[in-house]
Amino acid sequence: MSRNETLRRWMEEHERGPSWVARKIGYTREWISYVLHGKRPFSDKLAWALKDTLGVKFDDLSRTRRSPK
């Protein structure tokens, strides 16, 4: 499953929208919407922020190195 699909599924299951997610992880609603619609890349940095803050689990994240904060 792609990162976009994973995030969409998580948002549906938790009844949350892009604005809520963006506020929680320190991104803009516009950026999250762009990512969800494929207009911006779904970076490892964004995936780690979603995992660390909201607990979203991405299948491919364990294969990526985490960059220092």
GIFEN-V78729 format. One record per pair of residues at least 4 apart in sequence whose C-alpha atoms are under 6 Angstrom apart, sorted by sequence separation. I is the first residue (numbers start at 1). GAP is how many residues later the second one is. D is the distance in whole Angstrom. If there is no record, write none. Layout:
<<I,GAP,D> <I,GAP,D>>
This chain:
<<11,4,6> <18,4,6> <22,4,6> <35,4,6> <48,4,6> <49,4,6> <50,4,5> <51,4,4> <11,5,5> <22,5,5> <34,5,5> <35,5,5> <51,5,5> <22,6,5> <34,6,5> <35,6,6> <50,6,6> <51,6,6> <22,7,5> <35,7,6> <19,10,5> <18,11,6> <18,14,6> <4,32,5>>
